[in-house]
Amino acid sequence: MVPAAAVSRLESEGPLPELVILGGRVLYRVMYTEESAPKGAIRFTDPTTVTQWERFIADLFATGEDITSYVEREVVADRG
């Protein structure tokens, strides 16, 4: 779980894009309509672009908390 503060500081110019990276070789930026319906994706194959985004995502997730401990603390504890 990545804290909202870690993401919000990166979104000063708008929300971060929704990305899908396949095999470290292809990156897709998922696009949506104004009504939030999927409308396709933009494909990127430039190795530098893919590597930069892959590194960015890995660094962001490194700031996060393991989902198991988060769920045990925030979800399970609230039910108890």
PyMOL Python script that loads the backbone (N, CA, C, O; Angstrom):
from pymol import cmd

cmd.read_pdbstr("""\
ATOM      1  N   MET A   1       0.853  -1.152   0.000  1.00  0.00           N
ATOM      2  CA  MET A   1       0.000   0.000   0.000  1.00  0.00           C
ATOM      3  C   MET A   1       0.906   1.225   0.000  1.00  0.00           C
ATOM      4  O   MET A   1       1.734   1.388   0.896  1.00  0.00           O
ATOM      5  N   VAL A   2       0.753   2.074  -0.991  1.00  0.00           N
ATOM      6  CA  VAL A   2       1.551   3.291  -1.087  1.00  0.00           C
ATOM      7  C   VAL A   2       0.734   4.424  -0.470  1.00  0.00           C
ATOM      8  O   VAL A   2      -0.417   4.627  -0.856  1.00  0.00           O
ATOM      9  N   PRO A   3       1.302   5.159   0.475  1.00  0.00           N
ATOM     10  CA  PRO A   3       0.552   6.242   1.122  1.00  0.00           C
ATOM     11  C   PRO A   3       0.120   7.308   0.114  1.00  0.00           C
ATOM     12  O   PRO A   3       0.842   7.609  -0.836  1.00  0.00           O
ATOM     13  N   ALA A   4      -1.059   7.867   0.334  1.00  0.00           N
ATOM     14  CA  ALA A   4      -1.579   8.900  -0.559  1.00  0.00           C
ATOM     15  C   ALA A   4      -0.614  10.075  -0.651  1.00  0.00           C
ATOM     16  O   ALA A   4      -0.483  10.677  -1.717  1.00  0.00           O
ATOM     17  N   ALA A   5       0.055  10.410   0.431  1.00  0.00           N
ATOM     18  CA  ALA A   5       0.990  11.536   0.427  1.00  0.00           C
ATOM     19  C   ALA A   5       2.141  11.306  -0.553  1.00  0.00           C
ATOM     20  O   ALA A   5       2.648  12.253  -1.153  1.00  0.00           O
ATOM     21  N   ALA A   6       2.546  10.064  -0.709  1.00  0.00           N
ATOM     22  CA  ALA A   6       3.644   9.757  -1.631  1.00  0.00           C
ATOM     23  C   ALA A   6       3.219   9.963  -3.078  1.00  0.00           C
ATOM     24  O   ALA A   6       4.050  10.248  -3.940  1.00  0.00           O
ATOM     25  N   VAL A   7       1.932   9.820  -3.340  1.00  0.00           N
ATOM     26  CA  VAL A   7       1.431   9.981  -4.706  1.00  0.00           C
ATOM     27  C   VAL A   7       0.974  11.418  -4.951  1.00  0.00           C
ATOM     28  O   VAL A   7       1.235  11.972  -6.018  1.00  0.00           O
ATOM     29  N   SER A   8       0.305  12.019  -3.990  1.00  0.00           N
ATOM     30  CA  SER A   8      -0.267  13.352  -4.205  1.00  0.00           C
ATOM     31  C   SER A   8       0.800  14.388  -4.535  1.00  0.00           C
ATOM     32  O   SER A   8       0.545  15.303  -5.317  1.00  0.00           O
ATOM     33  N   ARG A   9       1.969  14.264  -3.964  1.00  0.00           N
ATOM     34  CA  ARG A   9       3.043  15.224  -4.260  1.00  0.00           C
ATOM     35  C   ARG A   9       3.525  15.100  -5.704  1.00  0.00           C
ATOM     36  O   ARG A   9       4.143  16.023  -6.237  1.00  0.00           O
ATOM     37  N   LEU A  10       3.245  13.970  -6.331  1.00  0.00           N
ATOM     38  CA  LEU A  10       3.650  13.734  -7.718  1.00  0.00           C
ATOM     39  C   LEU A  10       2.567  14.140  -8.714  1.00  0.00           C
ATOM     40  O   LEU A  10       2.779  14.092  -9.926  1.00  0.00           O
ATOM     41  N   GLU A  11       1.402  14.542  -8.194  1.00  0.00           N
ATOM     42  CA  GLU A  11       0.275  14.830  -9.066  1.00  0.00           C
ATOM     43  C   GLU A  11      -0.076  16.326  -9.129  1.00  0.00           C
ATOM     44  O   GLU A  11      -1.243  16.689  -9.277  1.00  0.00           O
ATOM     45  N   SER A  12       0.926  17.170  -9.019  1.00  0.00           N
ATOM     46  CA  SER A  12       0.671  18.613  -9.043  1.00  0.00           C
ATOM     47  C   SER A  12       0.136  19.074 -10.403  1.00  0.00           C
ATOM     48  O   SER A  12      -0.565  20.083 -10.483  1.00  0.00           O
ATOM     49  N   GLU A  13       0.459  18.352 -11.452  1.00  0.00           N
ATOM     50  CA  GLU A  13      -0.001  18.724 -12.801  1.00  0.00           C
ATOM     51  C   GLU A  13      -1.124  17.822 -13.295  1.00  0.00           C
ATOM     52  O   GLU A  13      -1.515  17.900 -14.460  1.00  0.00           O
ATOM     53  N   GLY A  14      -1.642  16.975 -12.429  1.00  0.00           N
ATOM     54  CA  GLY A  14      -2.719  16.068 -12.796  1.00  0.00           C
ATOM     55  C   GLY A  14      -2.420  14.667 -12.299  1.00  0.00           C
ATOM     56  O   GLY A  14      -1.312  14.395 -11.836  1.00  0.00           O
ATOM     57  N   PRO A  15      -3.402  13.768 -12.390  1.00  0.00           N
ATOM     58  CA  PRO A  15      -3.203  12.403 -11.892  1.00  0.00           C
ATOM     59  C   PRO A  15      -2.099  11.673 -12.647  1.00  0.00           C
ATOM     60  O   PRO A  15      -1.879  11.906 -13.836  1.00  0.00           O
ATOM     61  N   LEU A  16      -1.419  10.796 -11.943  1.00  0.00           N
ATOM     62  CA  LEU A  16      -0.434   9.939 -12.600  1.00  0.00           C
ATOM     63  C   LEU A  16      -1.155   9.062 -13.617  1.00  0.00           C
ATOM     64  O   LEU A  16      -2.314   8.699 -13.412  1.00  0.00           O
ATOM     65  N   PRO A  17      -0.489   8.723 -14.697  1.00  0.00           N
ATOM     66  CA  PRO A  17      -1.147   7.884 -15.704  1.00  0.00           C
ATOM     67  C   PRO A  17      -1.293   6.449 -15.217  1.00  0.00           C
ATOM     68  O   PRO A  17      -0.517   5.978 -14.386  1.00  0.00           O
ATOM     69  N   GLU A  18      -2.293   5.769 -15.745  1.00  0.00           N
ATOM     70  CA  GLU A  18      -2.426   4.337 -15.489  1.00  0.00           C
ATOM     71  C   GLU A  18      -1.559   3.635 -16.513  1.00  0.00           C
ATOM     72  O   GLU A  18      -1.748   3.796 -17.718  1.00  0.00           O
ATOM     73  N   LEU A  19      -0.601   2.851 -16.022  1.00  0.00           N
ATOM     74  CA  LEU A  19       0.372   2.211 -16.897  1.00  0.00           C
ATOM     75  C   LEU A  19       0.339   0.700 -16.738  1.00  0.00           C
ATOM     76  O   LEU A  19       0.049   0.174 -15.664  1.00  0.00           O
ATOM     77  N   VAL A  20       0.643   0.018 -17.830  1.00  0.00           N
ATOM     78  CA  VAL A  20       0.821  -1.433 -17.826  1.00  0.00           C
ATOM     79  C   VAL A  20       2.142  -1.696 -18.528  1.00  0.00           C
ATOM     80  O   VAL A  20       2.350  -1.257 -19.660  1.00  0.00           O
ATOM     81  N   ILE A  21       3.040  -2.416 -17.851  1.00  0.00           N
ATOM     82  CA  ILE A  21       4.335  -2.760 -18.446  1.00  0.00           C
ATOM     83  C   ILE A  21       4.383  -4.278 -18.613  1.00  0.00           C
ATOM     84  O   ILE A  21       4.121  -5.031 -17.675  1.00  0.00           O
ATOM     85  N   LEU A  22       4.720  -4.703 -19.815  1.00  0.00           N
ATOM     86  CA  LEU A  22       4.770  -6.129 -20.115  1.00  0.00           C
ATOM     87  C   LEU A  22       6.196  -6.561 -20.402  1.00  0.00           C
ATOM     88  O   LEU A  22       6.809  -6.122 -21.375  1.00  0.00           O
ATOM     89  N   GLY A  23       6.716  -7.424 -19.549  1.00  0.00           N
ATOM     90  CA  GLY A  23       8.020  -8.015 -19.770  1.00  0.00           C
ATOM     91  C   GLY A  23       9.172  -7.033 -19.842  1.00  0.00           C
ATOM     92  O   GLY A  23      10.227  -7.365 -20.383  1.00  0.00           O
ATOM     93  N   GLY A  24       8.997  -5.834 -19.311  1.00  0.00           N
ATOM     94  CA  GLY A  24      10.062  -4.843 -19.355  1.00  0.00           C
ATOM     95  C   GLY A  24      10.359  -4.334 -20.758  1.00  0.00           C
ATOM     96  O   GLY A  24      11.376  -3.678 -20.982  1.00  0.00           O
ATOM     97  N   ARG A  25       9.468  -4.639 -21.707  1.00  0.00           N
ATOM     98  CA  ARG A  25       9.737  -4.260 -23.096  1.00  0.00           C
ATOM     99  C   ARG A  25       8.677  -3.356 -23.714  1.00  0.00           C
ATOM    100  O   ARG A  25       8.961  -2.593 -24.637  1.00  0.00           O
ATOM    101  N   VAL A  26       7.462  -3.446 -23.202  1.00  0.00           N
ATOM    102  CA  VAL A  26       6.357  -2.680 -23.762  1.00  0.00           C
ATOM    103  C   VAL A  26       5.605  -2.004 -22.632  1.00  0.00           C
ATOM    104  O   VAL A  26       5.350  -2.612 -21.593  1.00  0.00           O
ATOM    105  N   LEU A  27       5.248  -0.734 -22.840  1.00  0.00           N
ATOM    106  CA  LEU A  27       4.496   0.028 -21.858  1.00  0.00           C
ATOM    107  C   LEU A  27       3.229   0.538 -22.533  1.00  0.00           C
ATOM    108  O   LEU A  27       3.271   1.048 -23.653  1.00  0.00           O
ATOM    109  N   TYR A  28       2.115   0.397 -21.846  1.00  0.00           N
ATOM    110  CA  TYR A  28       0.849   0.941 -22.328  1.00  0.00           C
ATOM    111  C   TYR A  28       0.350   1.978 -21.328  1.00  0.00           C
ATOM    112  O   TYR A  28       0.333   1.736 -20.121  1.00  0.00           O
ATOM    113  N   ARG A  29      -0.056   3.136 -21.845  1.00  0.00           N
ATOM    114  CA  ARG A  29      -0.734   4.140 -21.030  1.00  0.00           C
ATOM    115  C   ARG A  29      -2.217   4.004 -21.327  1.00  0.00           C
ATOM    116  O   ARG A  29      -2.665   4.284 -22.439  1.00  0.00           O
ATOM    117  N   VAL A  30      -2.971   3.576 -20.332  1.00  0.00           N
ATOM    118  CA  VAL A  30      -4.394   3.332 -20.499  1.00  0.00           C
ATOM    119  C   VAL A  30      -5.133   4.673 -20.534  1.00  0.00           C
ATOM    120  O   VAL A  30      -4.888   5.554 -19.710  1.00  0.00           O
ATOM    121  N   MET A  31      -6.033   4.807 -21.495  1.00  0.00           N
ATOM    122  CA  MET A  31      -6.783   6.045 -21.688  1.00  0.00           C
ATOM    123  C   MET A  31      -8.259   5.810 -21.365  1.00  0.00           C
ATOM    124  O   MET A  31      -8.786   4.714 -21.557  1.00  0.00           O
ATOM    125  N   TYR A  32      -8.912   6.866 -20.870  1.00  0.00           N
ATOM    126  CA  TYR A  32     -10.329   6.811 -20.518  1.00  0.00           C
ATOM    127  C   TYR A  32     -11.050   8.032 -21.077  1.00  0.00           C
ATOM    128  O   TYR A  32     -10.434   9.072 -21.310  1.00  0.00           O
ATOM    129  N   THR A  33     -12.351   7.902 -21.289  1.00  0.00           N
ATOM    130  CA  THR A  33     -13.168   9.038 -21.684  1.00  0.00           C
ATOM    131  C   THR A  33     -13.432   9.902 -20.450  1.00  0.00           C
ATOM    132  O   THR A  33     -13.070   9.528 -19.334  1.00  0.00           O
ATOM    133  N   GLU A  34     -14.054  11.040 -20.654  1.00  0.00           N
ATOM    134  CA  GLU A  34     -14.410  11.913 -19.529  1.00  0.00           C
ATOM    135  C   GLU A  34     -15.401  11.232 -18.586  1.00  0.00           C
ATOM    136  O   GLU A  34     -15.507  11.601 -17.416  1.00  0.00           O
ATOM    137  N   GLU A  35     -16.125  10.236 -19.099  1.00  0.00           N
ATOM    138  CA  GLU A  35     -17.085   9.484 -18.279  1.00  0.00           C
ATOM    139  C   GLU A  35     -16.434   8.265 -17.619  1.00  0.00           C
ATOM    140  O   GLU A  35     -17.126   7.433 -17.032  1.00  0.00           O
ATOM    141  N   SER A  36     -15.124   8.160 -17.714  1.00  0.00           N
ATOM    142  CA  SER A  36     -14.334   7.076 -17.109  1.00  0.00           C
ATOM    143  C   SER A  36     -14.508   5.726 -17.794  1.00  0.00           C
ATOM    144  O   SER A  36     -14.219   4.690 -17.197  1.00  0.00           O
ATOM    145  N   ALA A  37     -14.973   5.725 -19.029  1.00  0.00           N
ATOM    146  CA  ALA A  37     -15.055   4.478 -19.790  1.00  0.00           C
ATOM    147  C   ALA A  37     -13.727   4.264 -20.519  1.00  0.00           C
ATOM    148  O   ALA A  37     -13.148   5.226 -21.025  1.00  0.00           O
ATOM    149  N   PRO A  38     -13.235   3.033 -20.583  1.00  0.00           N
ATOM    150  CA  PRO A  38     -11.983   2.778 -21.293  1.00  0.00           C
ATOM    151  C   PRO A  38     -12.089   3.187 -22.761  1.00  0.00           C
ATOM    152  O   PRO A  38     -13.108   2.950 -23.410  1.00  0.00           O
ATOM    153  N   LYS A  39     -11.028   3.802 -23.274  1.00  0.00           N
ATOM    154  CA  LYS A  39     -11.042   4.164 -24.687  1.00  0.00           C
ATOM    155  C   LYS A  39      -9.758   3.774 -25.408  1.00  0.00           C
ATOM    156  O   LYS A  39      -9.434   4.332 -26.456  1.00  0.00           O
ATOM    157  N   GLY A  40      -9.029   2.818 -24.844  1.00  0.00           N
ATOM    158  CA  GLY A  40      -7.828   2.324 -25.509  1.00  0.00           C
ATOM    159  C   GLY A  40      -6.571   2.623 -24.717  1.00  0.00           C
ATOM    160  O   GLY A  40      -6.619   2.957 -23.534  1.00  0.00           O
ATOM    161  N   ALA A  41      -5.438   2.493 -25.405  1.00  0.00           N
ATOM    162  CA  ALA A  41      -4.154   2.705 -24.754  1.00  0.00           C
ATOM    163  C   ALA A  41      -3.142   3.170 -25.793  1.00  0.00           C
ATOM    164  O   ALA A  41      -3.277   2.913 -26.989  1.00  0.00           O
ATOM    165  N   ILE A  42      -2.144   3.850 -25.300  1.00  0.00           N
ATOM    166  CA  ILE A  42      -1.020   4.262 -26.136  1.00  0.00           C
ATOM    167  C   ILE A  42       0.129   3.315 -25.833  1.00  0.00           C
ATOM    168  O   ILE A  42       0.463   3.087 -24.670  1.00  0.00           O
ATOM    169  N   ARG A  43       0.729   2.767 -26.876  1.00  0.00           N
ATOM    170  CA  ARG A  43       1.811   1.787 -26.714  1.00  0.00           C
ATOM    171  C   ARG A  43       3.159   2.481 -26.881  1.00  0.00           C
ATOM    172  O   ARG A  43       3.358   3.271 -27.804  1.00  0.00           O
ATOM    173  N   PHE A  44       4.081   2.171 -25.970  1.00  0.00           N
ATOM    174  CA  PHE A  44       5.449   2.678 -26.035  1.00  0.00           C
ATOM    175  C   PHE A  44       6.396   1.490 -26.047  1.00  0.00           C
ATOM    176  O   PHE A  44       6.243   0.563 -25.251  1.00  0.00           O
ATOM    177  N   THR A  45       7.375   1.513 -26.948  1.00  0.00           N
ATOM    178  CA  THR A  45       8.348   0.425 -27.025  1.00  0.00           C
ATOM    179  C   THR A  45       9.784   0.910 -26.886  1.00  0.00           C
ATOM    180  O   THR A  45      10.714   0.103 -26.887  1.00  0.00           O
ATOM    181  N   ASP A  46       9.973   2.229 -26.767  1.00  0.00           N
ATOM    182  CA  ASP A  46      11.320   2.763 -26.595  1.00  0.00           C
ATOM    183  C   ASP A  46      11.900   2.233 -25.285  1.00  0.00           C
ATOM    184  O   ASP A  46      11.324   2.474 -24.224  1.00  0.00           O
ATOM    185  N   PRO A  47      13.025   1.516 -25.332  1.00  0.00           N
ATOM    186  CA  PRO A  47      13.584   0.915 -24.119  1.00  0.00           C
ATOM    187  C   PRO A  47      13.857   1.923 -23.005  1.00  0.00           C
ATOM    188  O   PRO A  47      13.675   1.599 -21.832  1.00  0.00           O
ATOM    189  N   THR A  48      14.286   3.124 -23.342  1.00  0.00           N
ATOM    190  CA  THR A  48      14.566   4.128 -22.318  1.00  0.00           C
ATOM    191  C   THR A  48      13.287   4.544 -21.613  1.00  0.00           C
ATOM    192  O   THR A  48      13.259   4.651 -20.387  1.00  0.00           O
ATOM    193  N   THR A  49      12.239   4.775 -22.369  1.00  0.00           N
ATOM    194  CA  THR A  49      10.952   5.157 -21.785  1.00  0.00           C
ATOM    195  C   THR A  49      10.420   4.064 -20.875  1.00  0.00           C
ATOM    196  O   THR A  49       9.995   4.336 -19.752  1.00  0.00           O
ATOM    197  N   VAL A  50      10.442   2.828 -21.356  1.00  0.00           N
ATOM    198  CA  VAL A  50       9.941   1.703 -20.563  1.00  0.00           C
ATOM    199  C   VAL A  50      10.758   1.562 -19.280  1.00  0.00           C
ATOM    200  O   VAL A  50      10.188   1.400 -18.201  1.00  0.00           O
ATOM    201  N   THR A  51      12.075   1.621 -19.385  1.00  0.00           N
ATOM    202  CA  THR A  51      12.943   1.468 -18.214  1.00  0.00           C
ATOM    203  C   THR A  51      12.727   2.585 -17.204  1.00  0.00           C
ATOM    204  O   THR A  51      12.695   2.324 -16.002  1.00  0.00           O
ATOM    205  N   GLN A  52      12.578   3.822 -17.663  1.00  0.00           N
ATOM    206  CA  GLN A  52      12.357   4.946 -16.737  1.00  0.00           C
ATOM    207  C   GLN A  52      11.062   4.775 -15.965  1.00  0.00           C
ATOM    208  O   GLN A  52      11.038   4.978 -14.752  1.00  0.00           O
ATOM    209  N   TRP A  53       9.994   4.408 -16.639  1.00  0.00           N
ATOM    210  CA  TRP A  53       8.719   4.212 -15.941  1.00  0.00           C
ATOM    211  C   TRP A  53       8.769   2.990 -15.029  1.00  0.00           C
ATOM    212  O   TRP A  53       8.199   3.005 -13.938  1.00  0.00           O
ATOM    213  N   GLU A  54       9.441   1.943 -15.466  1.00  0.00           N
ATOM    214  CA  GLU A  54       9.571   0.746 -14.632  1.00  0.00           C
ATOM    215  C   GLU A  54      10.318   1.085 -13.342  1.00  0.00           C
ATOM    216  O   GLU A  54       9.926   0.640 -12.263  1.00  0.00           O
ATOM    217  N   ARG A  55      11.373   1.858 -13.448  1.00  0.00           N
ATOM    218  CA  ARG A  55      12.145   2.291 -12.282  1.00  0.00           C
ATOM    219  C   ARG A  55      11.300   3.197 -11.378  1.00  0.00           C
ATOM    220  O   ARG A  55      11.330   3.057 -10.156  1.00  0.00           O
ATOM    221  N   PHE A  56      10.552   4.119 -11.977  1.00  0.00           N
ATOM    222  CA  PHE A  56       9.684   5.009 -11.214  1.00  0.00           C
ATOM    223  C   PHE A  56       8.678   4.209 -10.385  1.00  0.00           C
ATOM    224  O   PHE A  56       8.490   4.475  -9.198  1.00  0.00           O
ATOM    225  N   ILE A  57       8.036   3.232 -11.019  1.00  0.00           N
ATOM    226  CA  ILE A  57       7.044   2.402 -10.332  1.00  0.00           C
ATOM    227  C   ILE A  57       7.693   1.600  -9.213  1.00  0.00           C
ATOM    228  O   ILE A  57       7.141   1.508  -8.116  1.00  0.00           O
ATOM    229  N   ALA A  58       8.857   1.021  -9.480  1.00  0.00           N
ATOM    230  CA  ALA A  58       9.561   0.242  -8.450  1.00  0.00           C
ATOM    231  C   ALA A  58       9.932   1.125  -7.260  1.00  0.00           C
ATOM    232  O   ALA A  58       9.780   0.711  -6.111  1.00  0.00           O
ATOM    233  N   ASP A  59      10.415   2.329  -7.524  1.00  0.00           N
ATOM    234  CA  ASP A  59      10.765   3.251  -6.437  1.00  0.00           C
ATOM    235  C   ASP A  59       9.533   3.648  -5.634  1.00  0.00           C
ATOM    236  O   ASP A  59       9.595   3.730  -4.408  1.00  0.00           O
ATOM    237  N   LEU A  60       8.426   3.893  -6.304  1.00  0.00           N
ATOM    238  CA  LEU A  60       7.195   4.259  -5.613  1.00  0.00           C
ATOM    239  C   LEU A  60       6.712   3.115  -4.725  1.00  0.00           C
ATOM    240  O   LEU A  60       6.346   3.332  -3.570  1.00  0.00           O
ATOM    241  N   PHE A  61       6.711   1.916  -5.258  1.00  0.00           N
ATOM    242  CA  PHE A  61       6.270   0.769  -4.470  1.00  0.00           C
ATOM    243  C   PHE A  61       7.217   0.475  -3.307  1.00  0.00           C
ATOM    244  O   PHE A  61       6.789  -0.066  -2.288  1.00  0.00           O
ATOM    245  N   ALA A  62       8.486   0.822  -3.447  1.00  0.00           N
ATOM    246  CA  ALA A  62       9.446   0.618  -2.350  1.00  0.00           C
ATOM    247  C   ALA A  62       9.096   1.477  -1.147  1.00  0.00           C
ATOM    248  O   ALA A  62       9.486   1.156  -0.024  1.00  0.00           O
ATOM    249  N   THR A  63       8.363   2.568  -1.365  1.00  0.00           N
ATOM    250  CA  THR A  63       7.947   3.423  -0.247  1.00  0.00           C
ATOM    251  C   THR A  63       6.718   2.868   0.452  1.00  0.00           C
ATOM    252  O   THR A  63       6.344   3.337   1.527  1.00  0.00           O
ATOM    253  N   GLY A  64       6.092   1.875  -0.155  1.00  0.00           N
ATOM    254  CA  GLY A  64       4.834   1.344   0.360  1.00  0.00           C
ATOM    255  C   GLY A  64       5.011   0.307   1.449  1.00  0.00           C
ATOM    256  O   GLY A  64       6.119  -0.110   1.785  1.00  0.00           O
ATOM    257  N   GLU A  65       3.884  -0.085   1.978  1.00  0.00           N
ATOM    258  CA  GLU A  65       3.822  -1.091   3.037  1.00  0.00           C
ATOM    259  C   GLU A  65       3.290  -2.391   2.449  1.00  0.00           C
ATOM    260  O   GLU A  65       2.444  -2.378   1.555  1.00  0.00           O
ATOM    261  N   ASP A  66       3.783  -3.494   2.948  1.00  0.00           N
ATOM    262  CA  ASP A  66       3.283  -4.792   2.521  1.00  0.00           C
ATOM    263  C   ASP A  66       1.768  -4.846   2.741  1.00  0.00           C
ATOM    264  O   ASP A  66       1.277  -4.458   3.801  1.00  0.00           O
ATOM    265  N   ILE A  67       1.047  -5.318   1.758  1.00  0.00           N
ATOM    266  CA  ILE A  67      -0.419  -5.316   1.822  1.00  0.00           C
ATOM    267  C   ILE A  67      -0.949  -6.177   2.965  1.00  0.00           C
ATOM    268  O   ILE A  67      -2.001  -5.873   3.528  1.00  0.00           O
ATOM    269  N   THR A  68      -0.235  -7.248   3.315  1.00  0.00           N
ATOM    270  CA  THR A  68      -0.696  -8.125   4.394  1.00  0.00           C
ATOM    271  C   THR A  68      -0.735  -7.391   5.723  1.00  0.00           C
ATOM    272  O   THR A  68      -1.736  -7.464   6.436  1.00  0.00           O
ATOM    273  N   SER A  69       0.331  -6.688   6.069  1.00  0.00           N
ATOM    274  CA  SER A  69       0.343  -5.964   7.345  1.00  0.00           C
ATOM    275  C   SER A  69      -0.668  -4.825   7.334  1.00  0.00           C
ATOM    276  O   SER A  69      -1.280  -4.528   8.360  1.00  0.00           O
ATOM    277  N   TYR A  70      -0.848  -4.185   6.181  1.00  0.00           N
ATOM    278  CA  TYR A  70      -1.838  -3.109   6.074  1.00  0.00           C
ATOM    279  C   TYR A  70      -3.246  -3.646   6.329  1.00  0.00           C
ATOM    280  O   TYR A  70      -3.995  -3.065   7.114  1.00  0.00           O
ATOM    281  N   VAL A  71      -3.610  -4.747   5.676  1.00  0.00           N
ATOM    282  CA  VAL A  71      -4.945  -5.308   5.841  1.00  0.00           C
ATOM    283  C   VAL A  71      -5.158  -5.773   7.279  1.00  0.00           C
ATOM    284  O   VAL A  71      -6.223  -5.545   7.853  1.00  0.00           O
ATOM    285  N   GLU A  72      -4.155  -6.421   7.862  1.00  0.00           N
ATOM    286  CA  GLU A  72      -4.289  -6.876   9.259  1.00  0.00           C
ATOM    287  C   GLU A  72      -4.516  -5.692  10.208  1.00  0.00           C
ATOM    288  O   GLU A  72      -5.304  -5.794  11.148  1.00  0.00           O
ATOM    289  N   ARG A  73      -3.846  -4.603   9.970  1.00  0.00           N
ATOM    290  CA  ARG A  73      -3.950  -3.435  10.850  1.00  0.00           C
ATOM    291  C   ARG A  73      -5.209  -2.620  10.588  1.00  0.00           C
ATOM    292  O   ARG A  73      -5.896  -2.227  11.531  1.00  0.00           O
ATOM    293  N   GLU A  74      -5.519  -2.359   9.324  1.00  0.00           N
ATOM    294  CA  GLU A  74      -6.597  -1.433   8.986  1.00  0.00           C
ATOM    295  C   GLU A  74      -7.953  -2.098   8.735  1.00  0.00           C
ATOM    296  O   GLU A  74      -8.992  -1.480   8.969  1.00  0.00           O
ATOM    297  N   VAL A  75      -7.956  -3.334   8.267  1.00  0.00           N
ATOM    298  CA  VAL A  75      -9.209  -3.977   7.927  1.00  0.00           C
ATOM    299  C   VAL A  75      -9.617  -4.983   9.010  1.00  0.00           C
ATOM    300  O   VAL A  75     -10.710  -4.885   9.567  1.00  0.00           O
ATOM    301  N   VAL A  76      -8.757  -5.927   9.302  1.00  0.00           N
ATOM    302  CA  VAL A  76      -9.079  -6.964  10.266  1.00  0.00           C
ATOM    303  C   VAL A  76      -9.268  -6.363  11.658  1.00  0.00           C
ATOM    304  O   VAL A  76     -10.205  -6.740  12.361  1.00  0.00           O
ATOM    305  N   ALA A  77      -8.410  -5.446  12.068  1.00  0.00           N
ATOM    306  CA  ALA A  77      -8.495  -4.842  13.402  1.00  0.00           C
ATOM    307  C   ALA A  77      -9.803  -4.073  13.569  1.00  0.00           C
ATOM    308  O   ALA A  77     -10.374  -4.057  14.660  1.00  0.00           O
ATOM    309  N   ASP A  78     -10.289  -3.431  12.495  1.00  0.00           N
ATOM    310  CA  ASP A  78     -11.539  -2.685  12.578  1.00  0.00           C
ATOM    311  C   ASP A  78     -12.754  -3.600  12.760  1.00  0.00           C
ATOM    312  O   ASP A  78     -13.785  -3.169  13.277  1.00  0.00           O
ATOM    313  N   ARG A  79     -12.636  -4.825  12.347  1.00  0.00           N
ATOM    314  CA  ARG A  79     -13.751  -5.783  12.474  1.00  0.00           C
ATOM    315  C   ARG A  79     -13.791  -6.423  13.846  1.00  0.00           C
ATOM    316  O   ARG A  79     -14.821  -6.942  14.275  1.00  0.00           O
ATOM    317  N   GLY A  80     -12.644  -6.379  14.536  1.00  0.00           N
ATOM    318  CA  GLY A  80     -12.522  -7.071  15.814  1.00  0.00           C
ATOM    319  C   GLY A  80     -13.077  -6.307  16.900  1.00  0.00           C
ATOM    320  O   GLY A  80     -13.052  -6.755  18.046  1.00  0.00           O
TER     321      GLY A  80
END
""", "prot")
cmd.dss("prot")
cmd.show_as("cartoon", "prot")
cmd.util.cbc("prot")
cmd.orient("prot")
